[in-house]
Amino acid sequence: MVRLGRRDPELITPVIKALLKQRTRLRVKGRIEEANTLAEKINKLIKSNIAKRLTNISSSNSKEFWKLVKNTKTARRKS
């Protein structure tokens, strides 16, 4: 069970946050190989979340495009 805070970016989902906690635990225990494998999986999930957010960019004008890009880079969850 994880809780998302205001400072967590929008691309961090509860699943990703749980995996990040698991990765941290593995690294603390010294199981670096498993942690690195999990890190690759987390990176793929984050990339797919970013891709989903930016799918409609081709149909938007430049103002909407930069708004989406800026929100993707610096977005924070509002609680």
Buried (B, 14 or more C-beta within 10 A) or exposed (E): EBEBEEEBBBBBBEEBBEBBEBBEEBBEEEBEEBBEEBBEEBEEBBEEBEEEBBEEEEEEEEEEBEEBEEBBEEBEEEE
